[in-house]
Amino acid sequence: MRPLAAAVLATALLTAAVPAAVPAESATAVAPSAPAPAVSEIADTRLDSRAVYFESYNGLVNNNAFQKNGLLTYRGYQYAAWYTGDRTAVIGRRALNQTAWQTVRLPHKLTADDSHNVISMGVSRVDGRLHLNMDSHSSGFFYVKSVAGLVDDPAGHPWDSTRFGAVQTTLDGLALTSQFTYPQFVATPEGRLQLSYRAGVSGNGRNALAEYDGTKWTNLGEWSASTGTYTSGHGSSTARNMYLHGIDYGPDGRLHAFYTWREQNNAVMCDAGGLTNHDTGYVHSSDRGRTWRNAAGTVVGTTGGADQVTVSDPGTVVDPLNPDHSLMNQESQATDSAGRPHALISYVPGRFGQCTTDYVADRTRSGRTFHLFENAAGTWRKTEIPEALNSSQRTHLAFDRYDNAYAVMPYGRIVAASSASGYTDWKTLFDGSGLDAFGEVVVDDTRLAQEGVLSFMYQRKSSGTTPSALHVIDFRLPS
């Protein structure tokens, strides 16, 4: 059995040098007897022997770490969504005490060889439906929902195509935007379901929210703006988009969002081969995403209103970085049991040079991942994870019940740090050897929250457009 370790945050689905070390007392309070981070493998099951495979934007359409959720757990069953070898959208489920998956093929095929066109799932607890949004990149989307009660009583419902409605290009008649990307479902503490998405295009887009109350979908509106002027040491840009690291409810019902900005004008960079991403920002909402505040509590934007979150809003940048270091967008975020926000960010630190010229090669050669969090005193702390990125891609952050942090890196590597250390003792618990994973993996945050098991979906390396095996691997965390 392979050694390993991991853990996942408690999600709302159930309700440039290395900075100084963080003092242990600033971390989440835990009992002295709290166990150190650890993982032990339970099972590795195969979803599909021939899942669709093509490389696009350095990623795979079935395995983007920003998917929310490509893999989720609810009431004793785990659900997965992917495109099989003939491009058909597939939904699978299994009881958590079983390794065999049941599958349903939906009447939809992937429309483009574009790794952005992921499938995201969500559960509306108010009526027990499973929702899917899929196949979009600055275009229209495709939406499917199940019959009511399907996920409330899975054993009592056959798993077949009759359990799902027609494929739609609206949300039950609600049209959002013709330039739709990055669907992310998040459940409110009351059990409503929200859909986060981007309207517009890379470098000129706005984040928005829609909400389902069990009867109908409502468009809440846009909450980030693309306007304003950003000026670097090289030039200026007057359009951009906010890239979310996530959007998640903490245990106290606060909605958290870390993000980076991507500028439209390459003039802000030292070299056109880099990324125009800059700065790590943070805002939160205590009214279900209607009003947004910076870390100090000052209102900086209103969803659907005239005043939206902008690049120039004061107090929103929690880790400044210029566009010359190939900062990755859409990395990861999580909240600990005390509701404190944490994020992972990755870029090429200044000790490797002050200008990236090829973001894929430079990140693969010199990229590093950093853990950023707000401690109990309200101070932002950052620590470099001492495992080289060795990839251009993203890492996923999760927590176990003791608030130990786990970073699931490209190729399925798991590194972790203890809360007791102030998240300074990062070490590798599982090196991913033997998985033969392509790169990013899709973590089931909900299963860890419910039963202390870290599951992630990974796809084996292939070449060209030759389909390859898609797996889910499970690890037990400290209980």
ABEGO torsion letter per residue (X at the ends): XBBBBBBBBBBAAAXXBBBBBBBAAABBBBBAABBBBBBBBABBBBABABBBBBBBGGBBAABBAABOBABBBBGGBBBBBBBBAAGBBBBBBBBAABABBBBBBBBBBBABBBAABBBBBBBBAAAGBBBBBBGBBGBBBBBBBBBBGAAABAAABBBBAAABBBBBABBGGBBABABBBGBBBBBBAAGBBBBBBBBEBBGBBBBBBBBBAGABBBBAEBABBABEBBBBAAEBBABBBBBBAEBBBBAAGBBBBBBBBBBABAAABABAABBABBEBBBBBBAAGGABBBBAAGBBABBBGBABBBBAABBGABABBBBAAAGBBBGBBBBBBAAGBBBBBBBBBBAAAEABBABAAAAAAAABBBBBBBBBAAGBBBBBBBABBAGBABBBBBBBBAAGBBBBBBBGGBBBBBBAAAGGAABBBABAGBGAGBABBBBBBAAAAAAAGBBBBBBBBBBBEABBBBBBBBBBBBBX
